Amino acid sequence: MRLALWEDDGPDAPSVANYLREAGASVEVLIPGADCAWPVALPPMIARHRLTPFWSEESGIRLPGAGLAGVVADARELLHVDVAVLNLRDPAPLAASLQSAGIPFVMFTQGLSPLLVDYAHACYVPSHDGPEALASAVLLHTALYGAGLQCTPEMTVMEMMPRLRAMARYLVQDGALADDLVADALEQALGLLPHLASDREIGALLVTLIERIWHQQKMSRPN
């Protein structure tokens, strides 16, 4: 498994790179730039499990490289990653760029509320859960995308439901427990409906909630 890891630089920014390497991942550590441009230009990279892009054909964005809208002609020049990890105080600028580039990512940070509904291909892990929870989330996120269980942004919630159920069954391997997992996610999503503007936002929230609830259940089980 190959990861692209962005981390804040400085003594007050604890690194998770060594932990992820000890868990068996190949980790490419990247430091976010100092400029505040939005969206952030990514290095030439692509996801091994390519996602449905979030841009239109007219926008001209294909692959990150020479700026966000650049095209890299030779695929061998690209950094191929399974998933990106953002261990950042403010992951939003990079998260927007990764989503636009179709690269799945895991955010290891605080501030759940503004992040849940914004990124349909992200997983959120609170940093106070620790690096073990992060490693678990990375493995899960990679497995789901490798199995083709990701939801795509053009789907309505009704179109997503069979895939959400399949995702839940992939996680727990038990039909009844999987349906309970989806039901819990739907119940939590209902409380946030006033803050959501579209099916896309609702679907992104449901995907995130399913992963998050599963993580909470897994981390609460005795070893």
PyMOL commands that set and color helices and strands:
alter all, ss='L'
color gray80, all
select helices_A, chain A and resi 17-22+57-59+75-77+92-101+112-116+127-129+131-146+157-172+175-190+193-195+199-220
alter helices_A, ss='H'
color red, helices_A
select strands_A, chain A and resi 2-7+26-30+45-47+79-81+83-87+105-109+122-126
alter strands_A, ss='S'
color yellow, strands_A
deselect
rebuild
show_as cartoon
